[in-house]
Amino acid sequence: MLVGGREMIFGVIVSGRGLSVDAAVPSYRGYRYPGEVIAHCVWLYHRFPLSLRDVEELMLERGLILIG
């Protein structure tokens, strides 16, 4: 799919030969927590072999109480 003369692959806009990539900013409108918190939790969950409970405990250590 072309977007503004650039190709969009899996929600990422690739310009040229893939040398520069502009990530599409996800919308977290209507969610309980700010997008930065959600993005960080998702990154922790997928980057490290953690369970959702482990991610919740890590966020609790940082002073964030996540109510699921």
N, CA, C and O atoms as CSV, one atom per row, in Angstrom:
chain,resi,resn,atom,element,x,y,z
A,1,MET,N,N,0.838,-1.164,0.000
A,1,MET,CA,C,0.000,0.000,0.000
A,1,MET,C,C,0.893,1.240,0.000
A,1,MET,O,O,1.833,1.318,0.791
A,2,LEU,N,N,0.620,2.189,-0.856
A,2,LEU,CA,C,1.403,3.413,-0.925
A,2,LEU,C,C,0.728,4.519,-0.132
A,2,LEU,O,O,-0.477,4.740,-0.256
A,3,VAL,N,N,1.510,5.208,0.678
A,3,VAL,CA,C,1.020,6.328,1.477
A,3,VAL,C,C,1.931,7.510,1.198
A,3,VAL,O,O,3.096,7.504,1.596
A,4,GLY,N,N,1.415,8.520,0.523
A,4,GLY,CA,C,2.228,9.701,0.225
A,4,GLY,C,C,3.470,9.377,-0.573
A,4,GLY,O,O,4.516,9.988,-0.353
A,5,GLY,N,N,3.384,8.431,-1.493
A,5,GLY,CA,C,4.535,8.056,-2.300
A,5,GLY,C,C,5.470,7.081,-1.613
A,5,GLY,O,O,6.477,6.677,-2.195
A,6,ARG,N,N,5.155,6.695,-0.377
A,6,ARG,CA,C,5.985,5.731,0.347
A,6,ARG,C,C,5.184,4.468,0.595
A,6,ARG,O,O,3.953,4.493,0.570
A,7,GLU,N,N,5.856,3.396,0.827
A,7,GLU,CA,C,5.193,2.107,1.006
A,7,GLU,C,C,4.933,1.852,2.486
A,7,GLU,O,O,5.802,2.094,3.323
A,8,MET,N,N,3.727,1.357,2.809
A,8,MET,CA,C,3.380,1.015,4.185
A,8,MET,C,C,3.350,-0.499,4.319
A,8,MET,O,O,2.609,-1.181,3.612
A,9,ILE,N,N,4.166,-1.021,5.235
A,9,ILE,CA,C,4.236,-2.459,5.481
A,9,ILE,C,C,3.971,-2.684,6.961
A,9,ILE,O,O,4.721,-2.188,7.802
A,10,PHE,N,N,2.918,-3.425,7.295
A,10,PHE,CA,C,2.559,-3.752,8.673
A,10,PHE,C,C,2.489,-2.504,9.545
A,10,PHE,O,O,2.958,-2.530,10.683
A,11,GLY,N,N,1.920,-1.424,9.048
A,11,GLY,CA,C,1.755,-0.216,9.839
A,11,GLY,C,C,2.990,0.649,9.920
A,11,GLY,O,O,2.974,1.675,10.600
A,12,VAL,N,N,4.071,0.264,9.242
A,12,VAL,CA,C,5.311,1.043,9.249
A,12,VAL,C,C,5.517,1.609,7.858
A,12,VAL,O,O,5.447,0.882,6.866
A,13,ILE,N,N,5.771,2.905,7.786
A,13,ILE,CA,C,5.987,3.551,6.499
A,13,ILE,C,C,7.460,3.450,6.152
A,13,ILE,O,O,8.321,3.904,6.907
A,14,VAL,N,N,7.742,2.852,5.005
A,14,VAL,CA,C,9.115,2.650,4.561
A,14,VAL,C,C,9.351,3.561,3.372
A,14,VAL,O,O,8.624,3.502,2.381
A,15,SER,N,N,10.369,4.403,3.472
A,15,SER,CA,C,10.673,5.285,2.358
A,15,SER,C,C,11.944,4.804,1.664
A,15,SER,O,O,12.880,4.336,2.312
A,16,GLY,N,N,11.961,4.922,0.359
A,16,GLY,CA,C,13.140,4.520,-0.419
A,16,GLY,C,C,13.342,3.024,-0.379
A,16,GLY,O,O,12.415,2.248,-0.611
A,17,ARG,N,N,14.561,2.630,-0.082
A,17,ARG,CA,C,14.913,1.213,-0.069
A,17,ARG,C,C,14.950,0.663,1.349
A,17,ARG,O,O,15.683,-0.286,1.628
A,18,GLY,N,N,14.172,1.244,2.238
A,18,GLY,CA,C,14.141,0.742,3.609
A,18,GLY,C,C,15.220,1.332,4.484
A,18,GLY,O,O,15.456,0.840,5.587
A,19,LEU,N,N,15.889,2.389,4.013
A,19,LEU,CA,C,16.967,2.972,4.794
A,19,LEU,C,C,16.451,3.836,5.940
A,19,LEU,O,O,17.105,3.938,6.978
A,20,SER,N,N,15.306,4.450,5.769
A,20,SER,CA,C,14.719,5.226,6.855
A,20,SER,C,C,13.296,4.735,7.083
A,20,SER,O,O,12.531,4.550,6.137
A,21,VAL,N,N,12.954,4.529,8.340
A,21,VAL,CA,C,11.647,3.990,8.693
A,21,VAL,C,C,10.985,4.944,9.677
A,21,VAL,O,O,11.567,5.279,10.708
A,22,ASP,N,N,9.773,5.379,9.361
A,22,ASP,CA,C,8.972,6.202,10.258
A,22,ASP,C,C,7.893,5.308,10.847
A,22,ASP,O,O,7.016,4.825,10.130
A,23,ALA,N,N,7.959,5.087,12.164
A,23,ALA,CA,C,6.959,4.234,12.801
A,23,ALA,C,C,5.662,5.021,12.958
A,23,ALA,O,O,5.672,6.191,13.342
A,24,ALA,N,N,4.564,4.372,12.659
A,24,ALA,CA,C,3.259,4.993,12.842
A,24,ALA,C,C,2.973,5.098,14.336
A,24,ALA,O,O,3.199,4.142,15.078
A,25,VAL,N,N,2.484,6.237,14.778
A,25,VAL,CA,C,2.201,6.453,16.191
A,25,VAL,C,C,0.850,5.812,16.517
A,25,VAL,O,O,-0.172,6.191,15.945
A,26,PRO,N,N,0.843,4.842,17.436
A,26,PRO,CA,C,-0.426,4.200,17.781
A,26,PRO,C,C,-1.308,5.134,18.609
A,26,PRO,O,O,-0.809,5.989,19.341
A,27,SER,N,N,-2.597,4.964,18.486
A,27,SER,CA,C,-3.545,5.766,19.248
A,27,SER,C,C,-4.066,4.947,20.423
A,27,SER,O,O,-4.605,3.854,20.247
A,28,TYR,N,N,-3.896,5.488,21.612
A,28,TYR,CA,C,-4.380,4.824,22.814
A,28,TYR,C,C,-5.569,5.580,23.394
A,28,TYR,O,O,-5.791,5.550,24.605
A,29,ARG,N,N,-6.320,6.243,22.556
A,29,ARG,CA,C,-7.476,7.019,22.999
A,29,ARG,C,C,-8.519,6.078,23.614
A,29,ARG,O,O,-8.861,5.045,23.039
A,30,GLY,N,N,-9.005,6.453,24.771
A,30,GLY,CA,C,-10.019,5.654,25.450
A,30,GLY,C,C,-9.446,4.629,26.412
A,30,GLY,O,O,-10.204,3.917,27.072
A,31,TYR,N,N,-8.120,4.537,26.509
A,31,TYR,CA,C,-7.512,3.606,27.444
A,31,TYR,C,C,-7.270,4.295,28.777
A,31,TYR,O,O,-7.244,5.523,28.848
A,32,ARG,N,N,-7.095,3.519,29.820
A,32,ARG,CA,C,-6.959,4.032,31.180
A,32,ARG,C,C,-5.603,4.683,31.437
A,32,ARG,O,O,-5.514,5.614,32.238
A,33,TYR,N,N,-4.546,4.212,30.775
A,33,TYR,CA,C,-3.190,4.669,31.045
A,33,TYR,C,C,-2.631,5.424,29.844
A,33,TYR,O,O,-3.079,5.218,28.715
A,34,PRO,N,N,-1.647,6.304,30.085
A,34,PRO,CA,C,-1.023,7.024,28.966
A,34,PRO,C,C,-0.327,6.064,28.004
A,34,PRO,O,O,0.056,4.955,28.378
A,35,GLY,N,N,-0.173,6.503,26.780
A,35,GLY,CA,C,0.446,5.671,25.749
A,35,GLY,C,C,1.862,5.245,26.081
A,35,GLY,O,O,2.281,4.148,25.711
A,36,GLU,N,N,2.608,6.101,26.778
A,36,GLU,CA,C,3.987,5.747,27.143
A,36,GLU,C,C,4.025,4.553,28.084
A,36,GLU,O,O,4.896,3.690,27.968
A,37,VAL,N,N,3.081,4.505,29.012
A,37,VAL,CA,C,3.017,3.386,29.962
A,37,VAL,C,C,2.639,2.102,29.233
A,37,VAL,O,O,3.245,1.054,29.457
A,38,ILE,N,N,1.648,2.183,28.371
A,38,ILE,CA,C,1.205,1.004,27.610
A,38,ILE,C,C,2.333,0.501,26.722
A,38,ILE,O,O,2.603,-0.699,26.677
A,39,ALA,N,N,2.992,1.414,26.014
A,39,ALA,CA,C,4.084,1.023,25.116
A,39,ALA,C,C,5.227,0.379,25.894
A,39,ALA,O,O,5.821,-0.594,25.428
A,40,HIS,N,N,5.540,0.912,27.077
A,40,HIS,CA,C,6.627,0.343,27.871
A,40,HIS,C,C,6.270,-1.060,28.354
A,40,HIS,O,O,7.113,-1.955,28.331
A,41,CYS,N,N,5.030,-1.256,28.790
A,41,CYS,CA,C,4.599,-2.584,29.253
A,41,CYS,C,C,4.623,-3.598,28.116
A,41,CYS,O,O,5.050,-4.737,28.302
A,42,VAL,N,N,4.166,-3.183,26.946
A,42,VAL,CA,C,4.180,-4.083,25.787
A,42,VAL,C,C,5.617,-4.426,25.417
A,42,VAL,O,O,5.922,-5.576,25.099
A,43,TRP,N,N,6.505,-3.426,25.458
A,43,TRP,CA,C,7.916,-3.666,25.145
A,43,TRP,C,C,8.521,-4.660,26.137
A,43,TRP,O,O,9.214,-5.592,25.728
A,44,LEU,N,N,8.267,-4.472,27.446
A,44,LEU,CA,C,8.789,-5.403,28.450
A,44,LEU,C,C,8.297,-6.825,28.201
A,44,LEU,O,O,9.071,-7.781,28.264
A,45,TYR,N,N,7.003,-6.953,27.917
A,45,TYR,CA,C,6.396,-8.271,27.735
A,45,TYR,C,C,6.985,-9.009,26.532
A,45,TYR,O,O,7.223,-10.216,26.591
A,46,HIS,N,N,7.217,-8.278,25.443
A,46,HIS,CA,C,7.708,-8.926,24.228
A,46,HIS,C,C,9.229,-9.029,24.156
A,46,HIS,O,O,9.753,-9.907,23.470
A,47,ARG,N,N,9.939,-8.157,24.842
A,47,ARG,CA,C,11.394,-8.154,24.763
A,47,ARG,C,C,12.016,-9.190,25.686
A,47,ARG,O,O,13.027,-9.799,25.339
A,48,PHE,N,N,11.427,-9.395,26.849
A,48,PHE,CA,C,11.969,-10.309,27.849
A,48,PHE,C,C,10.965,-11.429,28.120
A,48,PHE,O,O,9.766,-11.237,27.918
A,49,PRO,N,N,11.425,-12.581,28.569
A,49,PRO,CA,C,10.485,-13.686,28.839
A,49,PRO,C,C,9.737,-13.459,30.159
A,49,PRO,O,O,10.007,-14.120,31.162
A,50,LEU,N,N,8.802,-12.520,30.136
A,50,LEU,CA,C,8.054,-12.157,31.334
A,50,LEU,C,C,6.578,-12.518,31.174
A,50,LEU,O,O,6.038,-12.522,30.068
A,51,SER,N,N,5.952,-12.817,32.285
A,51,SER,CA,C,4.501,-13.000,32.286
A,51,SER,C,C,3.864,-11.635,32.531
A,51,SER,O,O,4.553,-10.672,32.868
A,52,LEU,N,N,2.560,-11.558,32.362
A,52,LEU,CA,C,1.867,-10.304,32.629
A,52,LEU,C,C,1.991,-9.911,34.100
A,52,LEU,O,O,2.068,-8.727,34.426
A,53,ARG,N,N,2.010,-10.896,34.975
A,53,ARG,CA,C,2.196,-10.622,36.401
A,53,ARG,C,C,3.574,-10.034,36.665
A,53,ARG,O,O,3.712,-9.132,37.491
A,54,ASP,N,N,4.601,-10.537,35.972
A,54,ASP,CA,C,5.950,-9.989,36.123
A,54,ASP,C,C,6.006,-8.529,35.674
A,54,ASP,O,O,6.628,-7.696,36.333
A,55,VAL,N,N,5.357,-8.222,34.558
A,55,VAL,CA,C,5.317,-6.848,34.071
A,55,VAL,C,C,4.598,-5.960,35.082
A,55,VAL,O,O,5.035,-4.841,35.354
A,56,GLU,N,N,3.503,-6.458,35.633
A,56,GLU,CA,C,2.759,-5.697,36.636
A,56,GLU,C,C,3.623,-5.414,37.859
A,56,GLU,O,O,3.585,-4.308,38.397
A,57,GLU,N,N,4.404,-6.401,38.305
A,57,GLU,CA,C,5.278,-6.209,39.456
A,57,GLU,C,C,6.401,-5.225,39.153
A,57,GLU,O,O,6.772,-4.433,40.019
A,58,LEU,N,N,6.947,-5.259,37.941
A,58,LEU,CA,C,7.981,-4.292,37.558
A,58,LEU,C,C,7.427,-2.871,37.553
A,58,LEU,O,O,8.099,-1.938,37.992
A,59,MET,N,N,6.214,-2.710,37.061
A,59,MET,CA,C,5.614,-1.384,37.039
A,59,MET,C,C,5.277,-0.921,38.460
A,59,MET,O,O,5.348,0.272,38.754
A,60,LEU,N,N,4.912,-1.855,39.340
A,60,LEU,CA,C,4.639,-1.526,40.736
A,60,LEU,C,C,5.910,-1.013,41.416
A,60,LEU,O,O,5.847,-0.081,42.218
A,61,GLU,N,N,7.066,-1.616,41.103
A,61,GLU,CA,C,8.339,-1.147,41.652
A,61,GLU,C,C,8.660,0.267,41.190
A,61,GLU,O,O,9.367,1.003,41.877
A,62,ARG,N,N,8.139,0.650,40.021
A,62,ARG,CA,C,8.355,2.004,39.509
A,62,ARG,C,C,7.290,2.985,39.999
A,62,ARG,O,O,7.300,4.157,39.621
A,63,GLY,N,N,6.371,2.505,40.841
A,63,GLY,CA,C,5.373,3.383,41.433
A,63,GLY,C,C,4.061,3.450,40.687
A,63,GLY,O,O,3.234,4.309,40.991
A,64,LEU,N,N,3.839,2.570,39.717
A,64,LEU,CA,C,2.596,2.539,38.953
A,64,LEU,C,C,1.776,1.337,39.384
A,64,LEU,O,O,2.241,0.200,39.304
A,65,ILE,N,N,0.563,1.584,39.840
A,65,ILE,CA,C,-0.344,0.502,40.198
A,65,ILE,C,C,-1.253,0.256,39.006
A,65,ILE,O,O,-2.073,1.109,38.664
A,66,LEU,N,N,-1.118,-0.897,38.372
A,66,LEU,CA,C,-1.918,-1.259,37.209
A,66,LEU,C,C,-3.084,-2.108,37.660
A,66,LEU,O,O,-2.902,-3.161,38.271
A,67,ILE,N,N,-4.268,-1.649,37.360
A,67,ILE,CA,C,-5.485,-2.386,37.700
A,67,ILE,C,C,-6.021,-2.994,36.422
A,67,ILE,O,O,-6.407,-2.272,35.503
A,68,GLY,N,N,-6.048,-4.292,36.354
A,68,GLY,CA,C,-6.356,-4.957,35.118
A,68,GLY,C,C,-7.736,-5.345,34.907
A,68,GLY,O,O,-8.064,-5.918,33.868
